[in-house]
Amino acid sequence: MESKDQIAQDQNSGLSRISWNFSAGALLGLVPLLLSVAYYVFLGDHLDWNTLGAKSLVVLPFICGVLSAAFGKRFVSVLGHFLSYLG
């Protein structure tokens, strides 16, 4: 039988893993947003948030973070492979 300290430590490590996965997914989800902003900055064009599709690009990191927290390293791995395929 496990002690209360061991159970609390397991729960804390589970929460830290979920938050780490959420952060990793959200950071990977920011890549398209940063690439499109960099595209407009380096070309010297005026950044128009309506043509950029900012609503979908702002929601994308949150969705990636939630999916990453739910599915763990599998989702981060799939997302990383997808981004490497694009680049």
C-alpha positions in Angstrom: 0.0 0.0 0.0 1.3 3.4 -0.9 1.8 6.2 1.6 0.0 9.5 1.3 3.3 11.2 0.5 3.9 8.9 -2.5 0.4 9.4 -3.8 0.7 13.2 -3.5 4.1 13.1 -5.3 2.6 11.0 -8.1 -0.3 13.5 -8.5 2.1 16.4 -8.6 4.3 14.8 -11.2 1.2 14.0 -13.3 0.1 17.7 -13.1 3.6 18.9 -13.9 3.7 16.5 -16.9 0.4 17.8 -18.2 1.4 21.4 -17.8 4.7 20.7 -19.5 2.9 19.0 -22.4 0.5 21.9 -22.7 3.4 24.4 -22.8 5.2 22.4 -25.4 2.1 22.1 -27.6 1.3 25.8 -27.3 4.9 26.7 -28.2 4.8 24.5 -31.3 1.4 25.9 -32.1 2.9 29.4 -32.1 5.2 28.6 -35.0 2.7 29.3 -37.8 1.8 32.6 -36.1 5.4 33.7 -35.8 6.2 32.6 -39.3 3.4 34.7 -40.8 4.4 37.7 -38.7 8.0 37.3 -39.8 6.9 37.0 -43.4 5.2 40.4 -43.3 8.0 42.0 -41.3 10.8 40.9 -43.5 8.9 41.7 -46.7 8.2 45.2 -45.4 4.5 44.9 -46.1 1.9 46.4 -43.8 0.7 43.7 -41.4 -3.0 43.3 -41.9 -4.6 41.1 -39.3 -7.7 40.4 -41.3 -5.8 38.9 -44.2 -3.5 37.0 -41.9 -6.4 35.1 -40.4 -5.5 36.1 -36.9 -8.5 34.6 -35.3 -7.5 31.1 -36.4 -3.8 31.6 -35.7 -4.4 32.9 -32.2 -6.6 29.9 -31.3 -4.2 27.4 -32.8 -1.6 27.5 -30.0 -4.4 26.9 -27.4 -5.8 24.0 -29.4 -2.4 22.5 -29.8 -1.7 22.9 -26.1 -5.0 21.2 -25.1 -4.4 18.3 -27.5 -0.9 18.0 -26.2 -2.0 17.9 -22.6 -4.6 15.3 -23.5 -2.5 13.0 -25.7 1.0 13.7 -24.3 4.2 13.1 -26.1 2.4 11.4 -29.0 0.7 14.6 -30.1 3.9 16.7 -29.7 5.8 14.1 -31.8 3.2 14.1 -34.5 3.1 17.9 -34.5 6.9 18.0 -34.7 7.0 15.6 -37.6 4.4 17.7 -39.4 6.3 20.9 -38.9 9.5 19.3 -40.1 7.7 18.1 -43.2 6.6 21.7 -43.9 10.1 23.1 -43.5 
